Amino acid sequence: MTAENSHRESNGKPAVLVFDFNETLINFGVLRPTFAELFQDAGALDEWFALLLHYSTVVTLTDSYVNFAELGKAAFTMLAESKRVRIGDEERGRVFQDILSLPAHPEVPEALARLRAAGFRMVVLTNSSPASVSVQIRNAGIVSYFDEVISVDSIHRFKPDLEVYRYAARHLSASTGQLMLVAAHAWDVYGAMRAGCRAAFVARQGKPLFPLGRRPEICEPDLTAVADAILRLQ
């Protein structure tokens, strides 16, 4: 894509809104007390998720893909070993069952409904496996807002690998410049923009952007404000 085309496509409303799923739409924070109790550490949930993301990058770079659910269990085992905590199979199973039933963030359903009513084509692009996300999105009560769910399982590479965003564009019969990623992760926003997509950052709890990347055209504290900004695009 030429710089001129990229600039032209960045004007006005995007053709497709592409939503990240984990943490952007569903609330992992409700797991914090469980992780704190199991690991005797208030920061255990954040450590686990950071390990999960780290090793998703490792398996992508080394062409040794396994799905996100298996990576999550491996990261959980690593965290337990690093903290010298013994967690039984029943407790471990309960944690991963709870992950399938996480609620949406409180403002998410209304924000999605407004965008849907405005006529946007809306899809999910997630690192989660198809089996997991199909259960999660139904349990969160937001499946009806999306035209489809795209899992990286189709390409065997995790975000923010640029090929994931390019694959999504091809799958949707669009150019990357016609997509706007909506995500609560700076690394996801950075990857999407490097691939040529537009982006909206959901800066939950004041999370910062990656300072070496371009600033996305929308940066707001929650999905309500992001939806407001998208609806103002002409």
N, C-alpha and C positions, 0 to 999 in steps of 0.2 A: 504494500500500500504506500502511495506517495504521501509526503507530508501534507500536500494540498488536500488530498482525499481524506486523510486523517482529520484535518481541521474541519472539513466540510461535514463529515459524519459526526463530529463532536457537537455540532449545533443542533438544537431542538431536542425533541423527545427521542429516547432510544427505541429501537424496534423491539428489543427483548430485554426484560429485566431478569437477570440471572442471580439467584440468591444462594449464598452459602447457607448451610444448614446448622451445623454444630456451633453453638454459642451465639450465632447471629440470630437465629430464629428460636432455638430451644435453649432452655436455661439449665446449664450444667451446674450452676451455683447451688441448686437444691441438694446436690450430693456432698456439699462441703462438710456438713456435720458428720455424715457417715465416714468419709475419709479421715476426718480429724479423730474420730473415735477409734477406727481400725489401726491407724498409724501413729496415734498419739502426737499428732502434728497438725496444726491449723492450716499449714501450707501444702498439705499432702496432695490435695486435688490438683493444684496448680503444677506441682512437680510431676504428677502422673501425666497430665495433659501435655506438658512440655516434652516429656520423654516420648510420648506417643507421636508428637509432631516431628521430633528429631529423627526418630527411626523410620517414619514415613519418608523422610528425605533420604535417609541412608539406603533403604531398599529401592528407592527410585534411581538413585545414582549408581547403584551396583546391579541394576537389572535383576533384582531378586524379590519381585512383588509378592506380597501376601496381603490379604484384605485387612481393612481397618479394624474390624472386630478382633482378629487374631493378633494384630499389632497392639491393640489395647490391652489384651490379656497378657501379652509378653511384657509390656511396659509396667503393668501392675505387679507381675512377678519380680521384675528388676527393682521396683521401688521397695517391695517387701524385703527383698534380700539386702538392699543397701541400708535399710533401717533396722535390719535384724528382727523383723516382726514375722511371726508365724500366723498365717491366716488360713483357716480351714476352707475346704471345698464349698461347704454350705454358705459361708459368709461371702466368699468370692463369687459364687453363683448368684447370690442375692444382689450384689452390687451391679453385675452386668445385666440382670433382669431389670433392675431399677433404671438403668440407662435407656432401656427400650420404652420406658414410660415417662420420660422427662416432659414437663409442661413447656409450652411456648412462653417466652417472655410476656408479661402482662399486656403490653401495648401492641404486640405483634398481630393478633387476629384483626383488630380494627384497621390497622395500617394496611395490611394486605387487602382487606375488603375494599378500602378506598381506591387503592391502585387497580385492583381488578375491575371495579365499577367504572374506572376511567378508561378501560379498554386495553390496558397493557397486556401483552403476551408475557407470561411469567413462568419461569422454570426454576428448579433447584439444581445446582451443580455441587456435588458433595464428595468428600473423601470416603464417606461411609459406604458400606457394601449395599447392594440392592435389597438383600434380605433384611438387613437392619433398618435401613431408612424407610422402607415401606411400612414397617411396624411403627417406627417412631413418629412418622408424619401423620399417620392415622390416630395414634394415641394422643398426639399434641392437638388434634382437632383442626388442622390447617391444610389437609390434603386437597380440599375443594378449591383452593385458591390458585392451584398450579396446573399448567397444561401437561407437564411431565416432570419426572425426576431423572437427572442424568448422574450416574455414578462413575467415578474414575475406574471402577472395575472393568469398564468397557475398553479402557486403553492401557490398564496396568501401569499407570504412573500417577503419582499423587500431586495435587496442587502444592506449591506454586510452579511446578514444571510448566513451561510455556505451551507444551504440546497439549496439555489438558484443555486450556482455553481455546486453542485452535481447533481441537477436536470438537468441542462444544459448538463452536461457530459452524463448522462443516455439518454437524448433525442437525443443526437448526436451519440449514440453508441460508446462512447469513455470513457477513464478514465480521471479523472481531470488532471493528469499529462501530457496528450496529448493536453490540451488546453492552449493557451496563451491569457490571458486577456490583452486588450489594453485599458487603461483608463486614464483620466485626473484627477481622484480623488484618493487621497492617501488611503482613507477608502475602496474604491472598490478594489484597488490593494492589500491592507492588507487582506481583506476578501477572495479574490480569492486565495492568497498564503496560507492562513490558511486552505483552503479547498483542497489544494494540486495542484493548478494550477500554471503554470508559469505566468509571468506578465511583461508587458512593461508599464512604466509610462510616460505619456505625461505631462511634467512639464510646462504647459502653464503659462506664466507670472511669472516664477520662483517659482511656488508653491512647498512647501517642502513635503517630504515624512514623514510619521509617524515615529518618531525616535525609537519607541519600536519594530518596525517590521523589518524583514529581508529586505535588499535592493533587489529590483527586478533586474533581469539580464540586463534589458534595462531601461535606464532613460535618456530621451532626451527632448529638449524644445518644439518640435512640431512634427506633424505626419510625416513630411518629414524625419526628422532625425531618428524617430522611425522606419520608413519603411526601411531606409538605414541599420540600425542595424539588423533588422529581415532578410533582404536579404543577410546579411553577415554570417548568421548562417549556419553551415554545419552539 
